[in-house]
Structures are given as structure tokens and as C-alpha cells.
């Protein structure tokens, strides 16, 4: 059955909405889109809920009008601005000696449970980057393997609760529910990475209007993310101040004459702030110098962040540049000089069927990535913002119903003891098929043999008959 997707990228300079349809054969087709100037958002943070909500609503309505759809549940981007990462590890025994989706879920939930997540933060993604099966490292996919024990190393991406709460309010005020939250840098990575780059390791830099994001993808998932509050709008501001010209004129100068390689002594006439009658002659050499200085500074800060990640040696595929600022001529060559010894390419978002010409631009990588994420192009295994496992396996209900967390009496005792001995944490293992957070379903307890019933299950049956 086909599925309709509503993706909303809430940027600092623009809000972009895409409505797409996923067919039964997993083919994604763009149905409509809407783009509005961003309001009430600065450096990726909601600063005015009412203004942001109006801008979001306008973009959604434009997209709905084109698509002829009335979808009201959206996957949204969240800025790297207040996002943090921490690593954690989970270990579980495999009672049936065969690793199923339930066991993968259980080990990842255990890693999340073991993590020391600060109270003021909320988890957005739990991404596994290394599975170990019976001590063997770097297992690409443990599903279906025979093993007695499984371990996982995960990268947990979280964001400040207050920031996320304000974002949710703005979205809901626009008349839309939320069915997915994706880190913007993660979405940009999905939209631009090739399969071979994933395997080799790659860093994705999204240079936006007011912010720049860096994420590093090695192993099987995002391992590192960072944020810089500098974007192409800062170039416009610098030009406006240096040339004493209005912002809109400075923006036009940046677009028409922005070049990081070639220099020119040509003189251009520009209006002067506060003087409507006279114009000022400005050398393009000054324009080049202002733009070059700002872009070089931003890339050098991001290069230091990459060094700080400790993952630089694992990046075999080099650097991917995307985002609106990459439209400056010569930015790849400048990045190549700063990230010395690493290949650099400027990436457009992946070509989706029906992608509007307007969206075939690095500035729209994040919103295209949101569509791809929701259509199943996320990391092979992932725990999302609702703490539920996303995976790419095609399993029917029969297979899933046969997989239980409590496969043995020892497992049941272990769960009961953990509930008694441990204080409750904010991030608990969610297993909807076998038991709820509040207790254990007696129906799911295993039989001990053909002739002998599990004593706990007997108690459950006796209690039901009694009451």
C-alpha cells in the first residue's frame, strides 16, 4: 500500500516543504512542494513561535495545493545547534542462539538504558556503529546469525528539551502532527552520500544561510556531529558593512560577483546606505577579499572540529560539501586547500522521481533527505525519537510474533530483578510485542516442557480465574 510523506525543513533563511508518495515498490515520487522565507527562526532555533508557525503553515499549504493532498502528519528537521552526542554500549545474551530483530532491538535499547542522558536533553536518534557477536568485532549485520552473546556500540544524538518543545509547538500551531524528527545534518548526509562513500567513511558539511553543520559517517552510521553558527548570510552582512551598501544590494553582489578563485580590479557602482542620490564605486578586489575571508574562516573552524572528532583517519572518501553557500564559485578548491590531502566534492541532493527543477540545488539537500529518511533510507537499524526500532528488514507479522524477549525463565527473572533493583530511568526499553513498561504479560512467558507448565504462567491463569 502506498504511503504519503510530508517533510518539513525548518531553516534559518527558508522553510521548505515536500509532499511525496512512496509506492508499493518503494519508488518515491515528489507530488508537491512549498518554499517560504523563514520567520521566527535564528541560527536554527525558534525565537518566535507565532511567526515561525505562520511561515510553516504557508509553505505547507503551498505544497498541499500543488500535490492535491491533505496529509497532516510530518517528518521534520531539527537543527544541530543544540544537539549533542554521547556513546554507549549494550550487551545481551541470545537465549535462542539466533539473532532476530527482537534481539537487535533489545541490545540497542540496553545501550540507551545504560547511557547517562542529561535530564534537560531528549534523545532523537540511537545509531549503532559497531556490532560484536561472540567477541567478533565489526559485524555489518548481525541479523540471522547464530550466537550466544551480542554487543553494540551506539552513538546517541540528543537535543535540548526546551528547543524541541518550542519546535513541536510551532509545527502543531501550523495544524500538523509530528511522526518523525531527524537531525538536519543527518538528513543532508542521506541526501548526498553514495553507498561506496558510506563504506569508506565520509564527512558531510552543510553550509546554510545562518548555520553550518558537520557530520561524520563511518562504520554504519553517523559517529560525530557539530554545529557552527556561521552561514552565507554572514557574508552578506560583511559585504554590507564593508561596502556601506544596503543588505539586499550586498546579497546581489555576493550572488553575481562571489568568486573565491579569480580576482578582479573591475569597479562597480553601488548605492550608499542613507544616501539615495549618490553611488559609490567599489573594486571587486574588496568584494573578493571580504567573501574569501569569511568562507575561509568558517571552513577552518570546521576543519578543526573534524580534527577534534578523532575520526579523521577513518574518512577514506573525503569531504562532501552541500548547502546554499556551495554555490559560490571556487568553494571546492578552497575547501581542498584547507582539508589538505582529502578529496572534496560539492553535492546536489539525490535525484528523486518528480523532483522539481527548483529543488535540484544543494540548498535543498536537507528536505530531500527527510523524504528519503521517511521512505526507509535511514541507517540499517536505528531507534527513533519515539524510542522505537526502525529497520530495513522485510518481515511478516508471523515472524515477528514468534520472537519474544522473555524466551526463558532466566530472562523473566532477569527482567523482574532489574525492575526491582534499578531506579527508573527516563529512557526505558520499549517492547510492545512482549511486555509493556509497567509489567510483564503472563501470556508471553515460555513453557518449560511438554508436560510441565511455567509456574509463573500458572499463577497468571489462576489469578485470572479468581478475579
WOGI-V839450 format. One line per field, one symbol per residue. phi: phi as a letter, one per 20 degrees, with the letter a starting at -180 (. if undefined). A space follows every 10 residues. Layout:
phi=???
This chain:
phi=.fcddddcde eedbdcccdc cdffdmeecf dabbccffcm cclndfdbff ffffffffff fffffffmdc fcccddecff gdeccbdbcc ccedfemced gfffgfffff fffffefgfe dcfdccdfdb dcdlneelff bfgnfeadbc cbdcdddccf gfffffffff fffencedda ccgffffffg fcfefffgfe nbddddeefd ccdccddcmc afdbbbccec bffffffffg ffelcggfff fffffedfbe dedbdfddec fdfnceeecd ecffffgfff ffffffffff fffffffffm dgfeeeendd dbnffffffn ffffffffef ndfccedefg fdgnffgfee bgfdffffff ffgfeoefgg caeefemdfd bdeedeffff feecfeecff ffffffffff eeffdfcdfd cfedbegerd effeffeeaf dcegfffggf ffffffd
